[in-house]
Amino acid sequence: MDTGSIIATEADIEEIAREGYDRCHPEDSFADLVHRSAFSKEDRYLLRQWLSYARAEAQRRAAARSQDSHR
């Protein structure tokens, strides 16, 4: 993110990923995915994808807040 926007912390990014994953996978949990990722390269890749989504979503939210504050 650029320095003019609100920078999301890793905890914020993890929370966004957790919300999305838990919503899309009601039979599973993000915590279980994190645990499995230590043993499974497929789950490690899936976790990386969810965290990438969360970073992009955090940037989108920061940009939206920035635009709203300039109005």
mmCIF file of the N, C-alpha and C atoms, coordinates in Angstrom:
data_MODEL
# 
_entry.id   MODEL 
# 
loop_
_atom_site.group_PDB 
_atom_site.id 
_atom_site.type_symbol 
_atom_site.label_atom_id 
_atom_site.label_alt_id 
_atom_site.label_comp_id 
_atom_site.label_asym_id 
_atom_site.label_entity_id 
_atom_site.label_seq_id 
_atom_site.pdbx_PDB_ins_code 
_atom_site.Cartn_x 
_atom_site.Cartn_y 
_atom_site.Cartn_z 
_atom_site.occupancy 
_atom_site.B_iso_or_equiv 
_atom_site.pdbx_formal_charge 
_atom_site.auth_seq_id 
_atom_site.auth_comp_id 
_atom_site.auth_asym_id 
_atom_site.auth_atom_id 
_atom_site.pdbx_PDB_model_num 
ATOM 1   N N  . MET A 1 1  ? 0.839   -1.183  0.000  1.00 0.00 ? 1  MET A N  1 
ATOM 2   C CA . MET A 1 1  ? 0.000   0.000   0.000  1.00 0.00 ? 1  MET A CA 1 
ATOM 3   C C  . MET A 1 1  ? 0.877   1.236   0.000  1.00 0.00 ? 1  MET A C  1 
ATOM 4   N N  . ASP A 1 2  ? 0.353   2.311   -0.567 1.00 0.00 ? 2  ASP A N  1 
ATOM 5   C CA . ASP A 1 2  ? 1.165   3.519   -0.538 1.00 0.00 ? 2  ASP A CA 1 
ATOM 6   C C  . ASP A 1 2  ? 1.130   4.125   0.851  1.00 0.00 ? 2  ASP A C  1 
ATOM 7   N N  . THR A 1 3  ? 2.068   5.005   1.136  1.00 0.00 ? 3  THR A N  1 
ATOM 8   C CA . THR A 1 3  ? 2.189   5.543   2.489  1.00 0.00 ? 3  THR A CA 1 
ATOM 9   C C  . THR A 1 3  ? 1.072   6.508   2.834  1.00 0.00 ? 3  THR A C  1 
ATOM 10  N N  . GLY A 1 4  ? 0.315   6.956   1.841  1.00 0.00 ? 4  GLY A N  1 
ATOM 11  C CA . GLY A 1 4  ? -0.798  7.864   2.113  1.00 0.00 ? 4  GLY A CA 1 
ATOM 12  C C  . GLY A 1 4  ? -2.046  7.150   2.578  1.00 0.00 ? 4  GLY A C  1 
ATOM 13  N N  . SER A 1 5  ? -2.082  5.836   2.462  1.00 0.00 ? 5  SER A N  1 
ATOM 14  C CA . SER A 1 5  ? -3.265  5.095   2.868  1.00 0.00 ? 5  SER A CA 1 
ATOM 15  C C  . SER A 1 5  ? -3.034  4.447   4.230  1.00 0.00 ? 5  SER A C  1 
ATOM 16  N N  . ILE A 1 6  ? -4.093  3.963   4.783  1.00 0.00 ? 6  ILE A N  1 
ATOM 17  C CA . ILE A 1 6  ? -4.003  3.273   6.062  1.00 0.00 ? 6  ILE A CA 1 
ATOM 18  C C  . ILE A 1 6  ? -3.450  1.882   5.792  1.00 0.00 ? 6  ILE A C  1 
ATOM 19  N N  . ILE A 1 7  ? -2.355  1.542   6.445  1.00 0.00 ? 7  ILE A N  1 
ATOM 20  C CA . ILE A 1 7  ? -1.695  0.267   6.201  1.00 0.00 ? 7  ILE A CA 1 
ATOM 21  C C  . ILE A 1 7  ? -2.314  -0.796  7.105  1.00 0.00 ? 7  ILE A C  1 
ATOM 22  N N  . ALA A 1 8  ? -2.729  -1.891  6.492  1.00 0.00 ? 8  ALA A N  1 
ATOM 23  C CA . ALA A 1 8  ? -3.302  -2.997  7.251  1.00 0.00 ? 8  ALA A CA 1 
ATOM 24  C C  . ALA A 1 8  ? -2.191  -3.781  7.929  1.00 0.00 ? 8  ALA A C  1 
ATOM 25  N N  . THR A 1 9  ? -2.438  -4.201  9.135  1.00 0.00 ? 9  THR A N  1 
ATOM 26  C CA . THR A 1 9  ? -1.479  -5.044  9.843  1.00 0.00 ? 9  THR A CA 1 
ATOM 27  C C  . THR A 1 9  ? -1.672  -6.490  9.409  1.00 0.00 ? 9  THR A C  1 
ATOM 28  N N  . GLU A 1 10 ? -0.719  -7.340  9.729  1.00 0.00 ? 10 GLU A N  1 
ATOM 29  C CA . GLU A 1 10 ? -0.862  -8.762  9.417  1.00 0.00 ? 10 GLU A CA 1 
ATOM 30  C C  . GLU A 1 10 ? -2.094  -9.343  10.108 1.00 0.00 ? 10 GLU A C  1 
ATOM 31  N N  . ALA A 1 11 ? -2.404  -8.850  11.305 1.00 0.00 ? 11 ALA A N  1 
ATOM 32  C CA . ALA A 1 11 ? -3.604  -9.322  12.006 1.00 0.00 ? 11 ALA A CA 1 
ATOM 33  C C  . ALA A 1 11 ? -4.864  -8.935  11.230 1.00 0.00 ? 11 ALA A C  1 
ATOM 34  N N  . ASP A 1 12 ? -4.886  -7.713  10.669 1.00 0.00 ? 12 ASP A N  1 
ATOM 35  C CA . ASP A 1 12 ? -6.025  -7.286  9.853  1.00 0.00 ? 12 ASP A CA 1 
ATOM 36  C C  . ASP A 1 12 ? -6.165  -8.169  8.620  1.00 0.00 ? 12 ASP A C  1 
ATOM 37  N N  . ILE A 1 13 ? -5.048  -8.454  7.979  1.00 0.00 ? 13 ILE A N  1 
ATOM 38  C CA . ILE A 1 13 ? -5.053  -9.280  6.771  1.00 0.00 ? 13 ILE A CA 1 
ATOM 39  C C  . ILE A 1 13 ? -5.532  -10.687 7.107  1.00 0.00 ? 13 ILE A C  1 
ATOM 40  N N  . GLU A 1 14 ? -5.038  -11.233 8.202  1.00 0.00 ? 14 GLU A N  1 
ATOM 41  C CA . GLU A 1 14 ? -5.472  -12.569 8.610  1.00 0.00 ? 14 GLU A CA 1 
ATOM 42  C C  . GLU A 1 14 ? -6.966  -12.588 8.918  1.00 0.00 ? 14 GLU A C  1 
ATOM 43  N N  . GLU A 1 15 ? -7.473  -11.537 9.529  1.00 0.00 ? 15 GLU A N  1 
ATOM 44  C CA . GLU A 1 15 ? -8.908  -11.474 9.845  1.00 0.00 ? 15 GLU A CA 1 
ATOM 45  C C  . GLU A 1 15 ? -9.757  -11.441 8.573  1.00 0.00 ? 15 GLU A C  1 
ATOM 46  N N  . ILE A 1 16 ? -9.315  -10.689 7.575  1.00 0.00 ? 16 ILE A N  1 
ATOM 47  C CA . ILE A 1 16 ? -10.042 -10.651 6.300  1.00 0.00 ? 16 ILE A CA 1 
ATOM 48  C C  . ILE A 1 16 ? -10.033 -12.041 5.659  1.00 0.00 ? 16 ILE A C  1 
ATOM 49  N N  . ALA A 1 17 ? -8.878  -12.694 5.668  1.00 0.00 ? 17 ALA A N  1 
ATOM 50  C CA . ALA A 1 17 ? -8.772  -14.045 5.105  1.00 0.00 ? 17 ALA A CA 1 
ATOM 51  C C  . ALA A 1 17 ? -9.661  -15.016 5.881  1.00 0.00 ? 17 ALA A C  1 
ATOM 52  N N  . ARG A 1 18 ? -9.643  -14.892 7.199  1.00 0.00 ? 18 ARG A N  1 
ATOM 53  C CA . ARG A 1 18 ? -10.461 -15.776 8.049  1.00 0.00 ? 18 ARG A CA 1 
ATOM 54  C C  . ARG A 1 18 ? -11.944 -15.612 7.736  1.00 0.00 ? 18 ARG A C  1 
ATOM 55  N N  . GLU A 1 19 ? -12.394 -14.368 7.643  1.00 0.00 ? 19 GLU A N  1 
ATOM 56  C CA . GLU A 1 19 ? -13.811 -14.112 7.346  1.00 0.00 ? 19 GLU A CA 1 
ATOM 57  C C  . GLU A 1 19 ? -14.208 -14.714 6.002  1.00 0.00 ? 19 GLU A C  1 
ATOM 58  N N  . GLY A 1 20 ? -13.370 -14.488 4.996  1.00 0.00 ? 20 GLY A N  1 
ATOM 59  C CA . GLY A 1 20 ? -13.670 -15.011 3.661  1.00 0.00 ? 20 GLY A CA 1 
ATOM 60  C C  . GLY A 1 20 ? -13.653 -16.525 3.611  1.00 0.00 ? 20 GLY A C  1 
ATOM 61  N N  . TYR A 1 21 ? -12.619 -17.115 4.184  1.00 0.00 ? 21 TYR A N  1 
ATOM 62  C CA . TYR A 1 21 ? -12.490 -18.577 4.155  1.00 0.00 ? 21 TYR A CA 1 
ATOM 63  C C  . TYR A 1 21 ? -13.640 -19.230 4.910  1.00 0.00 ? 21 TYR A C  1 
ATOM 64  N N  . ASP A 1 22 ? -13.930 -18.739 6.107  1.00 0.00 ? 22 ASP A N  1 
ATOM 65  C CA . ASP A 1 22 ? -14.994 -19.344 6.910  1.00 0.00 ? 22 ASP A CA 1 
ATOM 66  C C  . ASP A 1 22 ? -16.356 -19.195 6.240  1.00 0.00 ? 22 ASP A C  1 
ATOM 67  N N  . ARG A 1 23 ? -16.557 -18.086 5.517  1.00 0.00 ? 23 ARG A N  1 
ATOM 68  C CA . ARG A 1 23 ? -17.818 -17.879 4.794  1.00 0.00 ? 23 ARG A CA 1 
ATOM 69  C C  . ARG A 1 23 ? -17.924 -18.864 3.621  1.00 0.00 ? 23 ARG A C  1 
ATOM 70  N N  . CYS A 1 24 ? -16.818 -19.093 2.914  1.00 0.00 ? 24 CYS A N  1 
ATOM 71  C CA . CYS A 1 24 ? -16.828 -19.978 1.744  1.00 0.00 ? 24 CYS A CA 1 
ATOM 72  C C  . CYS A 1 24 ? -16.722 -21.457 2.099  1.00 0.00 ? 24 CYS A C  1 
ATOM 73  N N  . HIS A 1 25 ? -16.225 -21.763 3.281  1.00 0.00 ? 25 HIS A N  1 
ATOM 74  C CA . HIS A 1 25 ? -16.020 -23.153 3.700  1.00 0.00 ? 25 HIS A CA 1 
ATOM 75  C C  . HIS A 1 25 ? -16.643 -23.377 5.081  1.00 0.00 ? 25 HIS A C  1 
ATOM 76  N N  . PRO A 1 26 ? -17.986 -23.390 5.156  1.00 0.00 ? 26 PRO A N  1 
ATOM 77  C CA . PRO A 1 26 ? -18.631 -23.511 6.475  1.00 0.00 ? 26 PRO A CA 1 
ATOM 78  C C  . PRO A 1 26 ? -18.336 -24.841 7.170  1.00 0.00 ? 26 PRO A C  1 
ATOM 79  N N  . GLU A 1 27 ? -17.914 -25.861 6.410  1.00 0.00 ? 27 GLU A N  1 
ATOM 80  C CA . GLU A 1 27 ? -17.618 -27.158 7.007  1.00 0.00 ? 27 GLU A CA 1 
ATOM 81  C C  . GLU A 1 27 ? -16.191 -27.243 7.534  1.00 0.00 ? 27 GLU A C  1 
ATOM 82  N N  . ASP A 1 28 ? -15.417 -26.182 7.338  1.00 0.00 ? 28 ASP A N  1 
ATOM 83  C CA . ASP A 1 28 ? -14.006 -26.148 7.719  1.00 0.00 ? 28 ASP A CA 1 
ATOM 84  C C  . ASP A 1 28 ? -13.755 -24.840 8.469  1.00 0.00 ? 28 ASP A C  1 
ATOM 85  N N  . SER A 1 29 ? -12.559 -24.641 8.952  1.00 0.00 ? 29 SER A N  1 
ATOM 86  C CA . SER A 1 29 ? -12.237 -23.361 9.575  1.00 0.00 ? 29 SER A CA 1 
ATOM 87  C C  . SER A 1 29 ? -10.868 -22.891 9.102  1.00 0.00 ? 29 SER A C  1 
ATOM 88  N N  . PHE A 1 30 ? -10.671 -21.589 9.135  1.00 0.00 ? 30 PHE A N  1 
ATOM 89  C CA . PHE A 1 30 ? -9.395  -21.003 8.749  1.00 0.00 ? 30 PHE A CA 1 
ATOM 90  C C  . PHE A 1 30 ? -8.294  -21.506 9.673  1.00 0.00 ? 30 PHE A C  1 
ATOM 91  N N  . ALA A 1 31 ? -8.600  -21.637 10.950 1.00 0.00 ? 31 ALA A N  1 
ATOM 92  C CA . ALA A 1 31 ? -7.605  -22.138 11.913 1.00 0.00 ? 31 ALA A CA 1 
ATOM 93  C C  . ALA A 1 31 ? -7.153  -23.547 11.522 1.00 0.00 ? 31 ALA A C  1 
ATOM 94  N N  . ASP A 1 32 ? -8.080  -24.389 11.087 1.00 0.00 ? 32 ASP A N  1 
ATOM 95  C CA . ASP A 1 32 ? -7.710  -25.731 10.653 1.00 0.00 ? 32 ASP A CA 1 
ATOM 96  C C  . ASP A 1 32 ? -6.844  -25.676 9.397  1.00 0.00 ? 32 ASP A C  1 
ATOM 97  N N  . LEU A 1 33 ? -7.171  -24.762 8.464  1.00 0.00 ? 33 LEU A N  1 
ATOM 98  C CA . LEU A 1 33 ? -6.358  -24.608 7.261  1.00 0.00 ? 33 LEU A CA 1 
ATOM 99  C C  . LEU A 1 33 ? -4.929  -24.218 7.628  1.00 0.00 ? 33 LEU A C  1 
ATOM 100 N N  . VAL A 1 34 ? -4.794  -23.274 8.536  1.00 0.00 ? 34 VAL A N  1 
ATOM 101 C CA . VAL A 1 34 ? -3.452  -22.845 8.972  1.00 0.00 ? 34 VAL A CA 1 
ATOM 102 C C  . VAL A 1 34 ? -2.697  -24.031 9.562  1.00 0.00 ? 34 VAL A C  1 
ATOM 103 N N  . HIS A 1 35 ? -3.364  -24.804 10.389 1.00 0.00 ? 35 HIS A N  1 
ATOM 104 C CA . HIS A 1 35 ? -2.728  -25.981 10.999 1.00 0.00 ? 35 HIS A CA 1 
ATOM 105 C C  . HIS A 1 35 ? -2.306  -26.987 9.923  1.00 0.00 ? 35 HIS A C  1 
ATOM 106 N N  . ARG A 1 36 ? -3.215  -27.294 9.008  1.00 0.00 ? 36 ARG A N  1 
ATOM 107 C CA . ARG A 1 36 ? -2.908  -28.272 7.955  1.00 0.00 ? 36 ARG A CA 1 
ATOM 108 C C  . ARG A 1 36 ? -1.797  -27.784 7.033  1.00 0.00 ? 36 ARG A C  1 
ATOM 109 N N  . SER A 1 37 ? -1.669  -26.477 6.873  1.00 0.00 ? 37 SER A N  1 
ATOM 110 C CA . SER A 1 37 ? -0.665  -25.944 5.945  1.00 0.00 ? 37 SER A CA 1 
ATOM 111 C C  . SER A 1 37 ? 0.764   -26.294 6.376  1.00 0.00 ? 37 SER A C  1 
ATOM 112 N N  . ALA A 1 38 ? 0.946   -26.613 7.638  1.00 0.00 ? 38 ALA A N  1 
ATOM 113 C CA . ALA A 1 38 ? 2.275   -27.018 8.108  1.00 0.00 ? 38 ALA A CA 1 
ATOM 114 C C  . ALA A 1 38 ? 2.662   -28.401 7.584  1.00 0.00 ? 38 ALA A C  1 
ATOM 115 N N  . PHE A 1 39 ? 1.665   -29.176 7.150  1.00 0.00 ? 39 PHE A N  1 
ATOM 116 C CA . PHE A 1 39 ? 1.915   -30.556 6.741  1.00 0.00 ? 39 PHE A CA 1 
ATOM 117 C C  . PHE A 1 39 ? 1.592   -30.835 5.281  1.00 0.00 ? 39 PHE A C  1 
ATOM 118 N N  . SER A 1 40 ? 0.859   -29.925 4.641  1.00 0.00 ? 40 SER A N  1 
ATOM 119 C CA . SER A 1 40 ? 0.362   -30.184 3.298  1.00 0.00 ? 40 SER A CA 1 
ATOM 120 C C  . SER A 1 40 ? 0.715   -29.035 2.361  1.00 0.00 ? 40 SER A C  1 
ATOM 121 N N  . LYS A 1 41 ? 1.402   -29.349 1.275  1.00 0.00 ? 41 LYS A N  1 
ATOM 122 C CA . LYS A 1 41 ? 1.758   -28.285 0.345  1.00 0.00 ? 41 LYS A CA 1 
ATOM 123 C C  . LYS A 1 41 ? 0.513   -27.729 -0.351 1.00 0.00 ? 41 LYS A C  1 
ATOM 124 N N  . GLU A 1 42 ? -0.521  -28.550 -0.547 1.00 0.00 ? 42 GLU A N  1 
ATOM 125 C CA . GLU A 1 42 ? -1.760  -28.057 -1.149 1.00 0.00 ? 42 GLU A CA 1 
ATOM 126 C C  . GLU A 1 42 ? -2.435  -27.030 -0.238 1.00 0.00 ? 42 GLU A C  1 
ATOM 127 N N  . ASP A 1 43 ? -2.487  -27.340 1.063  1.00 0.00 ? 43 ASP A N  1 
ATOM 128 C CA . ASP A 1 43 ? -3.076  -26.392 2.007  1.00 0.00 ? 43 ASP A CA 1 
ATOM 129 C C  . ASP A 1 43 ? -2.199  -25.159 2.184  1.00 0.00 ? 43 ASP A C  1 
ATOM 130 N N  . ARG A 1 44 ? -0.894  -25.325 2.109  1.00 0.00 ? 44 ARG A N  1 
ATOM 131 C CA . ARG A 1 44 ? 0.022   -24.175 2.179  1.00 0.00 ? 44 ARG A CA 1 
ATOM 132 C C  . ARG A 1 44 ? -0.248  -23.229 1.010  1.00 0.00 ? 44 ARG A C  1 
ATOM 133 N N  . TYR A 1 45 ? -0.438  -23.796 -0.179 1.00 0.00 ? 45 TYR A N  1 
ATOM 134 C CA . TYR A 1 45 ? -0.747  -22.999 -1.372 1.00 0.00 ? 45 TYR A CA 1 
ATOM 135 C C  . TYR A 1 45 ? -2.104  -22.322 -1.216 1.00 0.00 ? 45 TYR A C  1 
ATOM 136 N N  . LEU A 1 46 ? -3.107  -23.055 -0.712 1.00 0.00 ? 46 LEU A N  1 
ATOM 137 C CA . LEU A 1 46 ? -4.438  -22.480 -0.507 1.00 0.00 ? 46 LEU A CA 1 
ATOM 138 C C  . LEU A 1 46 ? -4.379  -21.334 0.508  1.00 0.00 ? 46 LEU A C  1 
ATOM 139 N N  . LEU A 1 47 ? -3.632  -21.511 1.575  1.00 0.00 ? 47 LEU A N  1 
ATOM 140 C CA . LEU A 1 47 ? -3.468  -20.455 2.572  1.00 0.00 ? 47 LEU A CA 1 
ATOM 141 C C  . LEU A 1 47 ? -2.827  -19.222 1.952  1.00 0.00 ? 47 LEU A C  1 
ATOM 142 N N  . ARG A 1 48 ? -1.793  -19.442 1.138  1.00 0.00 ? 48 ARG A N  1 
ATOM 143 C CA . ARG A 1 48 ? -1.145  -18.315 0.447  1.00 0.00 ? 48 ARG A CA 1 
ATOM 144 C C  . ARG A 1 48 ? -2.126  -17.572 -0.437 1.00 0.00 ? 48 ARG A C  1 
ATOM 145 N N  . GLN A 1 49 ? -2.994  -18.300 -1.129 1.00 0.00 ? 49 GLN A N  1 
ATOM 146 C CA . GLN A 1 49 ? -4.003  -17.666 -1.986 1.00 0.00 ? 49 GLN A CA 1 
ATOM 147 C C  . GLN A 1 49 ? -4.973  -16.823 -1.171 1.00 0.00 ? 49 GLN A C  1 
ATOM 148 N N  . TRP A 1 50 ? -5.421  -17.345 -0.050 1.00 0.00 ? 50 TRP A N  1 
ATOM 149 C CA . TRP A 1 50 ? -6.353  -16.592 0.792  1.00 0.00 ? 50 TRP A CA 1 
ATOM 150 C C  . TRP A 1 50 ? -5.691  -15.345 1.378  1.00 0.00 ? 50 TRP A C  1 
ATOM 151 N N  . LEU A 1 51 ? -4.434  -15.453 1.773  1.00 0.00 ? 51 LEU A N  1 
ATOM 152 C CA . LEU A 1 51 ? -3.744  -14.269 2.305  1.00 0.00 ? 51 LEU A CA 1 
ATOM 153 C C  . LEU A 1 51 ? -3.493  -13.238 1.207  1.00 0.00 ? 51 LEU A C  1 
ATOM 154 N N  . SER A 1 52 ? -3.254  -13.687 0.001  1.00 0.00 ? 52 SER A N  1 
ATOM 155 C CA . SER A 1 52 ? -3.093  -12.776 -1.134 1.00 0.00 ? 52 SER A CA 1 
ATOM 156 C C  . SER A 1 52 ? -4.406  -12.040 -1.402 1.00 0.00 ? 52 SER A C  1 
ATOM 157 N N  . TYR A 1 53 ? -5.507  -12.789 -1.397 1.00 0.00 ? 53 TYR A N  1 
ATOM 158 C CA . TYR A 1 53 ? -6.825  -12.159 -1.538 1.00 0.00 ? 53 TYR A CA 1 
ATOM 159 C C  . TYR A 1 53 ? -7.035  -11.116 -0.440 1.00 0.00 ? 53 TYR A C  1 
ATOM 160 N N  . ALA A 1 54 ? -6.683  -11.462 0.778  1.00 0.00 ? 54 ALA A N  1 
ATOM 161 C CA . ALA A 1 54 ? -6.906  -10.569 1.913  1.00 0.00 ? 54 ALA A CA 1 
ATOM 162 C C  . ALA A 1 54 ? -6.077  -9.290  1.791  1.00 0.00 ? 54 ALA A C  1 
ATOM 163 N N  . ARG A 1 55 ? -4.852  -9.396  1.322  1.00 0.00 ? 55 ARG A N  1 
ATOM 164 C CA . ARG A 1 55 ? -4.023  -8.194  1.119  1.00 0.00 ? 55 ARG A CA 1 
ATOM 165 C C  . ARG A 1 55 ? -4.655  -7.279  0.072  1.00 0.00 ? 55 ARG A C  1 
ATOM 166 N N  . ALA A 1 56 ? -5.137  -7.867  -1.028 1.00 0.00 ? 56 ALA A N  1 
ATOM 167 C CA . ALA A 1 56 ? -5.791  -7.077  -2.073 1.00 0.00 ? 56 ALA A CA 1 
ATOM 168 C C  . ALA A 1 56 ? -7.068  -6.432  -1.537 1.00 0.00 ? 56 ALA A C  1 
ATOM 169 N N  . GLU A 1 57 ? -7.821  -7.154  -0.741 1.00 0.00 ? 57 GLU A N  1 
ATOM 170 C CA . GLU A 1 57 ? -9.052  -6.618  -0.157 1.00 0.00 ? 57 GLU A CA 1 
ATOM 171 C C  . GLU A 1 57 ? -8.731  -5.494  0.832  1.00 0.00 ? 57 GLU A C  1 
ATOM 172 N N  . ALA A 1 58 ? -7.670  -5.646  1.604  1.00 0.00 ? 58 ALA A N  1 
ATOM 173 C CA . ALA A 1 58 ? -7.258  -4.594  2.536  1.00 0.00 ? 58 ALA A CA 1 
ATOM 174 C C  . ALA A 1 58 ? -6.878  -3.329  1.768  1.00 0.00 ? 58 ALA A C  1 
ATOM 175 N N  . GLN A 1 59 ? -6.183  -3.488  0.648  1.00 0.00 ? 59 GLN A N  1 
ATOM 176 C CA . GLN A 1 59 ? -5.827  -2.335  -0.182 1.00 0.00 ? 59 GLN A CA 1 
ATOM 177 C C  . GLN A 1 59 ? -7.081  -1.668  -0.744 1.00 0.00 ? 59 GLN A C  1 
ATOM 178 N N  . ARG A 1 60 ? -8.026  -2.488  -1.212 1.00 0.00 ? 60 ARG A N  1 
ATOM 179 C CA . ARG A 1 60 ? -9.273  -1.939  -1.755 1.00 0.00 ? 60 ARG A CA 1 
ATOM 180 C C  . ARG A 1 60 ? -10.026 -1.150  -0.683 1.00 0.00 ? 60 ARG A C  1 
ATOM 181 N N  . ARG A 1 61 ? -10.098 -1.714  0.507  1.00 0.00 ? 61 ARG A N  1 
ATOM 182 C CA . ARG A 1 61 ? -10.798 -1.029  1.605  1.00 0.00 ? 61 ARG A CA 1 
ATOM 183 C C  . ARG A 1 61 ? -10.098 0.275   1.987  1.00 0.00 ? 61 ARG A C  1 
ATOM 184 N N  . ALA A 1 62 ? -8.767  0.257   2.017  1.00 0.00 ? 62 ALA A N  1 
ATOM 185 C CA . ALA A 1 62 ? -8.008  1.465   2.351  1.00 0.00 ? 62 ALA A CA 1 
ATOM 186 C C  . ALA A 1 62 ? -8.219  2.535   1.293  1.00 0.00 ? 62 ALA A C  1 
ATOM 187 N N  . ALA A 1 63 ? -8.245  2.144   0.021  1.00 0.00 ? 63 ALA A N  1 
ATOM 188 C CA . ALA A 1 63 ? -8.469  3.099   -1.065 1.00 0.00 ? 63 ALA A CA 1 
ATOM 189 C C  . ALA A 1 63 ? -9.869  3.692   -0.969 1.00 0.00 ? 63 ALA A C  1 
ATOM 190 N N  . ALA A 1 64 ? -10.840 2.876   -0.632 1.00 0.00 ? 64 ALA A N  1 
ATOM 191 C CA . ALA A 1 64 ? -12.221 3.356   -0.485 1.00 0.00 ? 64 ALA A CA 1 
ATOM 192 C C  . ALA A 1 64 ? -12.314 4.330   0.684  1.00 0.00 ? 64 ALA A C  1 
ATOM 193 N N  . ARG A 1 65 ? -11.646 4.026   1.792  1.00 0.00 ? 65 ARG A N  1 
ATOM 194 C CA . ARG A 1 65 ? -11.654 4.941   2.943  1.00 0.00 ? 65 ARG A CA 1 
ATOM 195 C C  . ARG A 1 65 ? -10.976 6.258   2.584  1.00 0.00 ? 65 ARG A C  1 
ATOM 196 N N  . SER A 1 66 ? -9.880  6.150   1.839  1.00 0.00 ? 66 SER A N  1 
ATOM 197 C CA . SER A 1 66 ? -9.140  7.347   1.429  1.00 0.00 ? 66 SER A CA 1 
ATOM 198 C C  . SER A 1 66 ? -10.005 8.223   0.539  1.00 0.00 ? 66 SER A C  1 
ATOM 199 N N  . GLN A 1 67 ? -10.701 7.623   -0.400 1.00 0.00 ? 67 GLN A N  1 
ATOM 200 C CA . GLN A 1 67 ? -11.585 8.395   -1.276 1.00 0.00 ? 67 GLN A CA 1 
ATOM 201 C C  . GLN A 1 67 ? -12.716 9.039   -0.487 1.00 0.00 ? 67 GLN A C  1 
ATOM 202 N N  . ASP A 1 68 ? -13.281 8.289   0.446  1.00 0.00 ? 68 ASP A N  1 
ATOM 203 C CA . ASP A 1 68 ? -14.373 8.832   1.270  1.00 0.00 ? 68 ASP A CA 1 
ATOM 204 C C  . ASP A 1 68 ? -13.904 10.008  2.114  1.00 0.00 ? 68 ASP A C  1 
ATOM 205 N N  . SER A 1 69 ? -12.671 9.969   2.591  1.00 0.00 ? 69 SER A N  1 
ATOM 206 C CA . SER A 1 69 ? -12.171 11.038  3.453  1.00 0.00 ? 69 SER A CA 1 
ATOM 207 C C  . SER A 1 69 ? -11.834 12.307  2.655  1.00 0.00 ? 69 SER A C  1 
ATOM 208 N N  . HIS A 1 70 ? -11.675 12.173  1.343  1.00 0.00 ? 70 HIS A N  1 
ATOM 209 C CA . HIS A 1 70 ? -11.362 13.332  0.498  1.00 0.00 ? 70 HIS A CA 1 
ATOM 210 C C  . HIS A 1 70 ? -12.611 14.007  -0.039 1.00 0.00 ? 70 HIS A C  1 
ATOM 211 N N  . ARG A 1 71 ? -13.758 13.518  0.300  1.00 0.00 ? 71 ARG A N  1 
ATOM 212 C CA . ARG A 1 71 ? -15.015 14.116  -0.197 1.00 0.00 ? 71 ARG A CA 1 
ATOM 213 C C  . ARG A 1 71 ? -15.503 15.195  0.713  1.00 0.00 ? 71 ARG A C  1 
# 
